[in-house]
Amino acid sequence: MKFTLDADQGVNLIRSYARGEVRIGERVVQSNCIVSADAVITDWSPLRPADLEIEHLEPIFRLEPQVVLLGTGATQLFPARHVRAAFIERGIGLEAMDLGAACRTFNILVQEGRRVAAALFLE
C-alpha cells in the first residue's frame, strides 16, 4: 500500500510497504529493519517475530525511544514474555501490530515529534 504525507523533510517516513519490502523516503529496504526519525538499521538479524530475543533488542534500545512499534508481518503477533519484560524494565512502551498498522502509526508518531522506533518484520 502506498501513502503520502506532507512531511518534515528531516525525518524518516515510510512511504509504502508490501510483503518483503518497505520504502523509507526514497530508500527501498527488503530485509527486516528498525526505523527511527533519523536512523534506518537494515542488518537486524531475527528472521521471524518468534525468533525475537533479548540480544536483538540492543539496537532498538540504543535509539532511546519512548515507544517501539513491533510490525509483525501480515498478522499481529505478540513477542515472548521475557522480551516484553525487557521493555517494561526500561520504561519503553511496546505495541505489537501488523506491518501496515506499524508503518502508519510510525509516520503519525514521528511527525508528532515523538521518540518512536519501528521494528519491522517484512514477511
N, CA, C and O atoms as a GROMACS GRO file, in nm:
protein
  492
    1MET      N    1   0.085  -0.117   0.000
    1MET     CA    2   0.000   0.000   0.000
    1MET      C    3   0.089   0.123   0.000
    1MET      O    4   0.189   0.127   0.072
    2LYS      N    5   0.055   0.219  -0.078
    2LYS     CA    6   0.129   0.344  -0.086
    2LYS      C    7   0.048   0.454  -0.021
    2LYS      O    8  -0.074   0.462  -0.039
    3PHE      N    9   0.116   0.541   0.054
    3PHE     CA   10   0.051   0.658   0.110
    3PHE      C   11   0.150   0.771   0.118
    3PHE      O   12   0.271   0.749   0.119
    4THR      N   13   0.100   0.894   0.123
    4THR     CA   14   0.184   1.012   0.120
    4THR      C   15   0.141   1.109   0.228
    4THR      O   16   0.023   1.118   0.262
    5LEU      N   17   0.237   1.181   0.282
    5LEU     CA   18   0.209   1.282   0.383
    5LEU      C   19   0.281   1.411   0.345
    5LEU      O   20   0.385   1.407   0.279
    6ASP      N   21   0.227   1.525   0.386
    6ASP     CA   22   0.306   1.647   0.383
    6ASP      C   23   0.398   1.634   0.502
    6ASP      O   24   0.352   1.636   0.616
    7ALA      N   25   0.524   1.622   0.477
    7ALA     CA   26   0.613   1.575   0.583
    7ALA      C   27   0.730   1.667   0.607
    7ALA      O   28   0.775   1.740   0.518
    8ASP      N   29   0.778   1.661   0.729
    8ASP     CA   30   0.904   1.724   0.767
    8ASP      C   31   1.014   1.649   0.693
    8ASP      O   32   1.031   1.528   0.714
    9GLN      N   33   1.087   1.715   0.608
    9GLN     CA   34   1.190   1.650   0.528
    9GLN      C   35   1.308   1.600   0.611
    9GLN      O   36   1.392   1.526   0.561
   10GLY      N   37   1.314   1.639   0.737
   10GLY     CA   38   1.426   1.600   0.822
   10GLY      C   39   1.409   1.467   0.892
   10GLY      O   40   1.499   1.425   0.964
   11VAL      N   41   1.296   1.398   0.874
   11VAL     CA   42   1.274   1.272   0.942
   11VAL      C   43   1.244   1.160   0.843
   11VAL      O   44   1.193   1.184   0.734
   12ASN      N   45   1.276   1.039   0.883
   12ASN     CA   46   1.241   0.922   0.802
   12ASN      C   47   1.091   0.901   0.807
   12ASN      O   48   1.030   0.904   0.914
   13LEU      N   49   1.032   0.879   0.691
   13LEU     CA   50   0.892   0.842   0.682
   13LEU      C   51   0.882   0.718   0.594
   13LEU      O   52   0.956   0.702   0.497
   14ILE      N   53   0.789   0.632   0.629
   14ILE     CA   54   0.766   0.511   0.549
   14ILE      C   55   0.666   0.548   0.440
   14ILE      O   56   0.550   0.577   0.469
   15ARG      N   57   0.712   0.548   0.316
   15ARG     CA   58   0.631   0.591   0.202
   15ARG      C   59   0.540   0.482   0.150
   15ARG      O   60   0.431   0.510   0.101
   16SER      N   61   0.583   0.356   0.161
   16SER     CA   62   0.499   0.245   0.118
   16SER      C   63   0.550   0.117   0.182
   16SER      O   64   0.662   0.111   0.231
   17TYR      N   65   0.464   0.016   0.181
   17TYR     CA   66   0.502  -0.114   0.235
   17TYR      C   67   0.431  -0.221   0.156
   17TYR      O   68   0.324  -0.199   0.099
   18ALA      N   69   0.492  -0.338   0.152
   18ALA     CA   70   0.435  -0.456   0.089
   18ALA      C   71   0.507  -0.575   0.151
   18ALA      O   72   0.608  -0.559   0.218
   19ARG      N   73   0.455  -0.691   0.129
   19ARG     CA   74   0.522  -0.809   0.181
   19ARG      C   75   0.665  -0.813   0.126
   19ARG      O   76   0.686  -0.812   0.005
   20GLY      N   77   0.761  -0.816   0.217
   20GLY     CA   78   0.900  -0.826   0.178
   20GLY      C   79   0.969  -0.695   0.146
   20GLY      O   80   1.084  -0.695   0.103
   21GLU      N   81   0.900  -0.580   0.166
   21GLU     CA   82   0.962  -0.454   0.127
   21GLU      C   83   0.895  -0.335   0.195
   21GLU      O   84   0.773  -0.330   0.211
   22VAL      N   85   0.978  -0.238   0.236
   22VAL     CA   86   0.928  -0.107   0.278
   22VAL      C   87   1.010  -0.001   0.207
   22VAL      O   88   1.128  -0.022   0.176
   23ARG      N   89   0.947   0.112   0.180
   23ARG     CA   90   1.017   0.225   0.120
   23ARG      C   91   1.021   0.335   0.224
   23ARG      O   92   0.918   0.388   0.265
   24ILE      N   93   1.142   0.368   0.267
   24ILE     CA   94   1.164   0.470   0.369
   24ILE      C   95   1.226   0.588   0.297
   24ILE      O   96   1.342   0.584   0.256
   25GLY      N   97   1.149   0.694   0.282
   25GLY     CA   98   1.192   0.804   0.196
   25GLY      C   99   1.205   0.750   0.055
   25GLY      O  100   1.109   0.695   0.000
   26GLU      N  101   1.322   0.765  -0.004
   26GLU     CA  102   1.347   0.712  -0.138
   26GLU      C  103   1.419   0.577  -0.135
   26GLU      O  104   1.449   0.520  -0.240
   27ARG      N  105   1.448   0.528  -0.016
   27ARG     CA  106   1.525   0.404   0.001
   27ARG      C  107   1.431   0.284   0.011
   27ARG      O  108   1.336   0.285   0.089
   28VAL      N  109   1.458   0.180  -0.068
   28VAL     CA  110   1.382   0.056  -0.063
   28VAL      C  111   1.458  -0.042   0.025
   28VAL      O  112   1.576  -0.070   0.000
   29VAL      N  113   1.392  -0.094   0.127
   29VAL     CA  114   1.452  -0.190   0.219
   29VAL      C  115   1.379  -0.323   0.203
   29VAL      O  116   1.256  -0.328   0.209
   30GLN      N  117   1.457  -0.430   0.183
   30GLN     CA  118   1.397  -0.561   0.160
   30GLN      C  119   1.440  -0.662   0.265
   30GLN      O  120   1.445  -0.782   0.238
   31SER      N  121   1.469  -0.614   0.385
   31SER     CA  122   1.503  -0.701   0.496
   31SER      C  123   1.440  -0.645   0.622
   31SER      O  124   1.408  -0.527   0.629
   32ASN      N  125   1.422  -0.730   0.721
   32ASN     CA  126   1.370  -0.683   0.849
   32ASN      C  127   1.456  -0.568   0.895
   32ASN      O  128   1.578  -0.571   0.878
   33CYS      N  129   1.395  -0.466   0.954
   33CYS     CA  130   1.470  -0.345   0.985
   33CYS      C  131   1.414  -0.272   1.105
   33CYS      O  132   1.305  -0.303   1.154
   34ILE      N  133   1.490  -0.176   1.151
   34ILE     CA  134   1.450  -0.085   1.258
   34ILE      C  135   1.456   0.055   1.201
   34ILE      O  136   1.555   0.092   1.137
   35VAL      N  137   1.351   0.133   1.224
   35VAL     CA  138   1.344   0.269   1.171
   35VAL      C  139   1.313   0.365   1.285
   35VAL      O  140   1.226   0.338   1.368
   36SER      N  141   1.385   0.477   1.288
   36SER     CA  142   1.350   0.586   1.378
   36SER      C  143   1.349   0.713   1.295
   36SER      O  144   1.368   0.708   1.173
   37ALA      N  145   1.327   0.826   1.358
   37ALA     CA  146   1.323   0.954   1.286
   37ALA      C  147   1.450   0.978   1.207
   37ALA      O  148   1.446   1.033   1.097
   38ASP      N  149   1.563   0.937   1.262
   38ASP     CA  150   1.691   0.969   1.197
   38ASP      C  151   1.782   0.849   1.173
   38ASP      O  152   1.900   0.867   1.143
   39ALA      N  153   1.729   0.726   1.186
   39ALA     CA  154   1.812   0.608   1.165
   39ALA      C  155   1.733   0.499   1.094
   39ALA      O  156   1.612   0.484   1.113
   40VAL      N  157   1.804   0.423   1.011
   40VAL     CA  158   1.749   0.303   0.949
   40VAL      C  159   1.854   0.194   0.967
   40VAL      O  160   1.966   0.206   0.918
   41ILE      N  161   1.817   0.089   1.039
   41ILE     CA  162   1.909  -0.022   1.066
   41ILE      C  163   1.858  -0.141   0.986
   41ILE      O  164   1.750  -0.193   1.012
   42THR      N  165   1.938  -0.184   0.888
   42THR     CA  166   1.893  -0.290   0.798
   42THR      C  167   1.960  -0.424   0.825
   42THR      O  168   1.922  -0.524   0.764
   43ASP      N  169   2.056  -0.429   0.912
   43ASP     CA  170   2.123  -0.556   0.940
   43ASP      C  171   2.069  -0.621   1.068
   43ASP      O  172   2.144  -0.684   1.142
   44TRP      N  173   1.941  -0.605   1.092
   44TRP     CA  174   1.876  -0.660   1.211
   44TRP      C  175   1.853  -0.809   1.188
   44TRP      O  176   1.793  -0.846   1.087
   45SER      N  177   1.900  -0.893   1.278
   45SER     CA  178   1.912  -1.036   1.250
   45SER      C  179   1.792  -1.127   1.273
   45SER      O  180   1.789  -1.232   1.209
   46PRO      N  181   1.693  -1.099   1.359
   46PRO     CA  182   1.589  -1.201   1.373
   46PRO      C  183   1.510  -1.219   1.243
   46PRO      O  184   1.477  -1.121   1.175
   47LEU      N  185   1.482  -1.344   1.210
   47LEU     CA  186   1.411  -1.372   1.084
   47LEU      C  187   1.260  -1.361   1.097
   47LEU      O  188   1.193  -1.317   1.004
   48ARG      N  189   1.206  -1.401   1.213
   48ARG     CA  190   1.061  -1.400   1.236
   48ARG      C  191   1.034  -1.344   1.375
   48ARG      O  192   1.122  -1.345   1.461
   49PRO      N  193   0.914  -1.294   1.398
   49PRO     CA  194   0.882  -1.244   1.532
   49PRO      C  195   0.905  -1.348   1.641
   49PRO      O  196   0.946  -1.312   1.752
   50ALA      N  197   0.881  -1.475   1.612
   50ALA     CA  198   0.902  -1.581   1.711
   50ALA      C  199   1.049  -1.597   1.748
   50ALA      O  200   1.080  -1.653   1.853
   51ASP      N  201   1.140  -1.549   1.662
   51ASP     CA  202   1.284  -1.559   1.688
   51ASP      C  203   1.337  -1.447   1.775
   51ASP      O  204   1.453  -1.450   1.816
   52LEU      N  205   1.255  -1.348   1.805
   52LEU     CA  206   1.299  -1.229   1.876
   52LEU      C  207   1.346  -1.263   2.018
   52LEU      O  208   1.271  -1.323   2.096
   53GLU      N  209   1.469  -1.225   2.049
   53GLU     CA  210   1.530  -1.249   2.180
   53GLU      C  211   1.589  -1.120   2.233
   53GLU      O  212   1.600  -1.021   2.160
   54ILE      N  213   1.628  -1.121   2.359
   54ILE     CA  214   1.681  -1.002   2.425
   54ILE      C  215   1.799  -0.941   2.348
   54ILE      O  216   1.807  -0.820   2.333
   55GLU      N  217   1.889  -1.024   2.298
   55GLU     CA  218   2.007  -0.970   2.228
   55GLU      C  219   1.970  -0.894   2.100
   55GLU      O  220   2.047  -0.809   2.054
   56HIS      N  221   1.854  -0.922   2.043
   56HIS     CA  222   1.809  -0.849   1.924
   56HIS      C  223   1.757  -0.710   1.957
   56HIS      O  224   1.739  -0.628   1.867
   57LEU      N  225   1.734  -0.682   2.084
   57LEU     CA  226   1.675  -0.556   2.125
   57LEU      C  227   1.776  -0.443   2.143
   57LEU      O  228   1.737  -0.326   2.144
   58GLU      N  229   1.903  -0.475   2.157
   58GLU     CA  230   2.003  -0.372   2.185
   58GLU      C  231   2.007  -0.259   2.081
   58GLU      O  232   2.017  -0.143   2.120
   59PRO      N  233   1.999  -0.290   1.950
   59PRO     CA  234   1.996  -0.178   1.854
   59PRO      C  235   1.875  -0.086   1.874
   59PRO      O  236   1.883   0.034   1.850
   60ILE      N  237   1.764  -0.143   1.916
   60ILE     CA  238   1.644  -0.063   1.943
   60ILE      C  239   1.668   0.024   2.066
   60ILE      O  240   1.641   0.144   2.064
   61PHE      N  241   1.719  -0.036   2.174
   61PHE     CA  242   1.740   0.037   2.298
   61PHE      C  243   1.841   0.151   2.282
   61PHE      O  244   1.829   0.254   2.347
   62ARG      N  245   1.940   0.132   2.195
   62ARG     CA  246   2.040   0.238   2.171
   62ARG      C  247   1.977   0.364   2.111
   62ARG      O  248   2.032   0.473   2.126
   63LEU      N  249   1.864   0.350   2.044
   63LEU     CA  250   1.793   0.465   1.986
   63LEU      C  251   1.718   0.546   2.092
   63LEU      O  252   1.674   0.657   2.065
   64GLU      N  253   1.705   0.492   2.211
   64GLU     CA  254   1.638   0.558   2.324
   64GLU      C  255   1.496   0.604   2.291
   64GLU      O  256   1.461   0.720   2.312
   65PRO      N  257   1.413   0.512   2.238
   65PRO     CA  258   1.276   0.551   2.205
   65PRO      C  259   1.187   0.557   2.329
   65PRO      O  260   1.217   0.496   2.431
   66GLN      N  261   1.079   0.631   2.318
   66GLN     CA  262   0.973   0.629   2.421
   66GLN      C  263   0.881   0.510   2.398
   66GLN      O  264   0.830   0.450   2.492
   67VAL      N  265   0.861   0.479   2.270
   67VAL     CA  266   0.772   0.370   2.232
   67VAL      C  267   0.830   0.297   2.112
   67VAL      O  268   0.893   0.359   2.025
   68VAL      N  269   0.809   0.166   2.107
   68VAL     CA  270   0.853   0.084   1.994
   68VAL      C  271   0.730   0.017   1.934
   68VAL      O  272   0.649  -0.043   2.005
   69LEU      N  273   0.718   0.029   1.804
   69LEU     CA  274   0.612  -0.036   1.729
   69LEU      C  275   0.671  -0.162   1.666
   69LEU      O  276   0.762  -0.154   1.584
   70LEU      N  277   0.620  -0.276   1.704
   70LEU     CA  278   0.668  -0.402   1.651
   70LEU      C  279   0.575  -0.446   1.540
   70LEU      O  280   0.464  -0.492   1.566
   71GLY      N  281   0.620  -0.432   1.415
   71GLY     CA  282   0.542  -0.472   1.299
   71GLY      C  283   0.572  -0.617   1.268
   71GLY      O  284   0.683  -0.651   1.227
   72THR      N  285   0.472  -0.704   1.287
   72THR     CA  286   0.496  -0.848   1.281
   72THR      C  287   0.452  -0.914   1.151
   72THR      O  288   0.411  -1.031   1.152
   73GLY      N  289   0.459  -0.843   1.041
   73GLY     CA  290   0.422  -0.901   0.913
   73GLY      C  291   0.274  -0.889   0.885
   73GLY      O  292   0.211  -0.791   0.924
   74ALA      N  293   0.218  -0.989   0.819
   74ALA     CA  294   0.079  -0.983   0.774
   74ALA      C  295  -0.022  -0.991   0.888
   74ALA      O  296  -0.135  -0.944   0.874
   75THR      N  297   0.016  -1.051   1.000
   75THR     CA  298  -0.076  -1.064   1.112
   75THR      C  299  -0.009  -1.015   1.240
   75THR      O  300   0.114  -1.015   1.252
   76GLN      N  301  -0.091  -0.975   1.334
   76GLN     CA  302  -0.041  -0.929   1.462
   76GLN      C  303   0.001  -1.049   1.546
   76GLN      O  304  -0.077  -1.141   1.569
   77LEU      N  305   0.126  -1.046   1.592
   77LEU     CA  306   0.180  -1.149   1.681
   77LEU      C  307   0.244  -1.079   1.800
   77LEU      O  308   0.297  -0.969   1.786
   78PHE      N  309   0.239  -1.142   1.914
   78PHE     CA  310   0.296  -1.082   2.034
   78PHE      C  311   0.428  -1.149   2.069
   78PHE      O  312   0.442  -1.270   2.057
   79PRO      N  313   0.526  -1.069   2.112
   79PRO     CA  314   0.656  -1.128   2.148
   79PRO      C  315   0.646  -1.206   2.279
   79PRO      O  316   0.549  -1.193   2.354
   80ALA      N  317   0.747  -1.286   2.304
   80ALA     CA  318   0.753  -1.367   2.426
   80ALA      C  319   0.754  -1.277   2.550
   80ALA      O  320   0.791  -1.160   2.544
   81ARG      N  321   0.713  -1.334   2.659
   81ARG     CA  322   0.702  -1.260   2.785
   81ARG      C  323   0.835  -1.195   2.826
   81ARG      O  324   0.836  -1.079   2.869
   82HIS      N  325   0.946  -1.268   2.811
   82HIS     CA  326   1.075  -1.211   2.853
   82HIS      C  327   1.116  -1.093   2.764
   82HIS      O  328   1.187  -1.003   2.810
   83VAL      N  329   1.074  -1.092   2.640
   83VAL     CA  330   1.100  -0.979   2.551
   83VAL      C  331   1.017  -0.858   2.596
   83VAL      O  332   1.068  -0.747   2.605
   84ARG      N  333   0.891  -0.881   2.623
   84ARG     CA  334   0.805  -0.772   2.672
   84ARG      C  335   0.859  -0.716   2.804
   84ARG      O  336   0.856  -0.595   2.827
   85ALA      N  337   0.908  -0.804   2.890
   85ALA     CA  338   0.962  -0.762   3.020
   85ALA      C  339   1.083  -0.671   3.003
   85ALA      O  340   1.102  -0.579   3.082
   86ALA      N  341   1.165  -0.695   2.902
   86ALA     CA  342   1.283  -0.611   2.878
   86ALA      C  343   1.243  -0.467   2.848
   86ALA      O  344   1.312  -0.374   2.889
   87PHE      N  345   1.133  -0.449   2.778
   87PHE     CA  346   1.083  -0.314   2.750
   87PHE      C  347   1.028  -0.250   2.878
   87PHE      O  348   1.054  -0.133   2.905
   88ILE      N  349   0.953  -0.326   2.953
   88ILE     CA  350   0.895  -0.275   3.078
   88ILE      C  351   1.006  -0.230   3.173
   88ILE      O  352   0.996  -0.124   3.233
   89GLU      N  353   1.112  -0.310   3.186
   89GLU     CA  354   1.224  -0.278   3.275
   89GLU      C  355   1.290  -0.146   3.237
   89GLU      O  356   1.344  -0.077   3.324
   90ARG      N  357   1.286  -0.110   3.111
   90ARG     CA  358   1.349   0.014   3.064
   90ARG      C  359   1.250   0.130   3.052
   90ARG      O  360   1.288   0.241   3.015
   91GLY      N  361   1.125   0.106   3.084
   91GLY     CA  362   1.024   0.210   3.075
   91GLY      C  363   0.990   0.251   2.934
   91GLY      O  364   0.952   0.365   2.908
   92ILE      N  365   1.003   0.158   2.840
   92ILE     CA  366   0.975   0.183   2.698
   92ILE      C  367   0.844   0.114   2.662
   92ILE      O  368   0.827  -0.005   2.689
   93GLY      N  369   0.754   0.188   2.601
   93GLY     CA  370   0.628   0.128   2.557
   93GLY      C  371   0.651   0.036   2.438
   93GLY      O  372   0.737   0.063   2.355
   94LEU      N  373   0.576  -0.072   2.431
   94LEU     CA  374   0.586  -0.166   2.320
   94LEU      C  375   0.446  -0.196   2.270
   94LEU      O  376   0.359  -0.235   2.347
   95GLU      N  377   0.426  -0.177   2.140
   95GLU     CA  378   0.298  -0.207   2.077
   95GLU      C  379   0.322  -0.302   1.960
   95GLU      O  380   0.396  -0.269   1.867
   96ALA      N  381   0.262  -0.420   1.964
   96ALA     CA  382   0.273  -0.516   1.855
   96ALA      C  383   0.152  -0.501   1.764
   96ALA      O  384   0.038  -0.491   1.810
   97MET      N  385   0.178  -0.500   1.633
   97MET     CA  386   0.071  -0.485   1.534
   97MET      C  387   0.119  -0.538   1.400
   97MET      O  388   0.238  -0.565   1.383
   98ASP      N  389   0.028  -0.552   1.307
   98ASP     CA  390   0.070  -0.599   1.175
   98ASP      C  391   0.156  -0.492   1.107
   98ASP      O  392   0.160  -0.377   1.152
   99LEU      N  393   0.223  -0.530   1.001
   99LEU     CA  394   0.318  -0.440   0.934
   99LEU      C  395   0.253  -0.309   0.890
   99LEU      O  396   0.309  -0.202   0.915
  100GLY      N  397   0.139  -0.315   0.828
  100GLY     CA  398   0.073  -0.193   0.779
  100GLY      C  399   0.039  -0.097   0.892
  100GLY      O  400   0.065   0.023   0.881
  101ALA      N  401  -0.017  -0.149   0.999
  101ALA     CA  402  -0.052  -0.064   1.113
  101ALA      C  403   0.073  -0.002   1.174
  101ALA      O  404   0.071   0.114   1.214
  102ALA      N  405   0.181  -0.080   1.183
  102ALA     CA  406   0.306  -0.027   1.239
  102ALA      C  407   0.362   0.086   1.152
  102ALA      O  408   0.408   0.187   1.205
  103CYS      N  409   0.357   0.070   1.021
  103CYS     CA  410   0.408   0.174   0.930
  103CYS      C  411   0.325   0.302   0.942
  103CYS      O  412   0.380   0.412   0.952
  104ARG      N  413   0.194   0.289   0.942
  104ARG     CA  414   0.106   0.406   0.951
  104ARG      C  415   0.122   0.477   1.086
  104ARG      O  416   0.129   0.599   1.092
  105THR      N  417   0.127   0.399   1.193
  105THR     CA  418   0.140   0.457   1.327
  105THR      C  419   0.276   0.523   1.344
  105THR      O  420   0.286   0.628   1.407
  106PHE      N  421   0.380   0.462   1.290
  106PHE     CA  422   0.514   0.522   1.296
  106PHE      C  423   0.511   0.661   1.234
  106PHE      O  424   0.560   0.757   1.294
  107ASN      N  425   0.454   0.673   1.115
  107ASN     CA  426   0.451   0.802   1.047
  107ASN      C  427   0.378   0.909   1.129
  107ASN      O  428   0.422   1.023   1.135
  108ILE      N  429   0.269   0.871   1.189
  108ILE     CA  430   0.195   0.967   1.272
  108ILE      C  431   0.279   1.012   1.391
  108ILE      O  432   0.293   1.131   1.416
  109LEU      N  433   0.334   0.915   1.464
  109LEU     CA  434   0.408   0.948   1.585
  109LEU      C  435   0.537   1.025   1.556
  109LEU      O  436   0.572   1.117   1.630
  110VAL      N  437   0.607   0.989   1.450
  110VAL     CA  438   0.731   1.059   1.419
  110VAL      C  439   0.702   1.203   1.376
  110VAL      O  440   0.780   1.293   1.404
  111GLN      N  441   0.590   1.223   1.308
  111GLN     CA  442   0.551   1.359   1.268
  111GLN      C  443   0.508   1.443   1.388
  111GLN      O  444   0.515   1.566   1.384
  112GLU      N  445   0.463   1.377   1.495
  112GLU     CA  446   0.430   1.448   1.618
  112GLU      C  447   0.554   1.481   1.701
  112GLU      O  448   0.543   1.545   1.806
  113GLY      N  449   0.670   1.436   1.656
  113GLY     CA  450   0.793   1.462   1.728
  113GLY      C  451   0.820   1.363   1.840
  113GLY      O  452   0.906   1.388   1.924
  114ARG      N  453   0.747   1.253   1.842
  114ARG     CA  454   0.768   1.151   1.945
  114ARG      C  455   0.895   1.073   1.917
  114ARG      O  456   0.934   1.056   1.802
  115ARG      N  457   0.961   1.027   2.022
  115ARG     CA  458   1.078   0.939   2.008
  115ARG      C  459   1.026   0.797   1.989
  115ARG      O  460   1.007   0.722   2.086
  116VAL      N  461   1.004   0.761   1.865
  116VAL     CA  462   0.945   0.633   1.828
  116VAL      C  463   1.043   0.555   1.741
  116VAL      O  464   1.119   0.613   1.664
  117ALA      N  465   1.041   0.424   1.756
  117ALA     CA  466   1.115   0.335   1.667
  117ALA      C  467   1.018   0.226   1.620
  117ALA      O  468   0.931   0.182   1.695
  118ALA      N  469   1.034   0.185   1.497
  118ALA     CA  470   0.955   0.075   1.443
  118ALA      C  471   1.050  -0.039   1.411
  118ALA      O  472   1.147  -0.023   1.337
  119ALA      N  473   1.022  -0.154   1.469
  119ALA     CA  474   1.097  -0.276   1.440
  119ALA      C  475   1.008  -0.360   1.348
  119ALA      O  476   0.904  -0.410   1.391
  120LEU      N  477   1.049  -0.374   1.224
  120LEU     CA  478   0.960  -0.426   1.120
  120LEU      C  479   1.004  -0.562   1.066
  120LEU      O  480   1.115  -0.578   1.016
  121PHE      N  481   0.914  -0.659   1.076
  121PHE     CA  482   0.932  -0.789   1.012
  121PHE      C  483   0.853  -0.784   0.883
  121PHE      O  484   0.732  -0.760   0.885
  122LEU      N  485   0.919  -0.805   0.770
  122LEU     CA  486   0.856  -0.781   0.640
  122LEU      C  487   0.783  -0.901   0.582
  122LEU      O  488   0.708  -0.884   0.486
  123GLU      N  489   0.801  -1.018   0.635
  123GLU     CA  490   0.731  -1.137   0.583
  123GLU      C  491   0.613  -1.171   0.666
  123GLU      O  492   0.542  -1.268   0.637
   0.00000   0.00000   0.00000
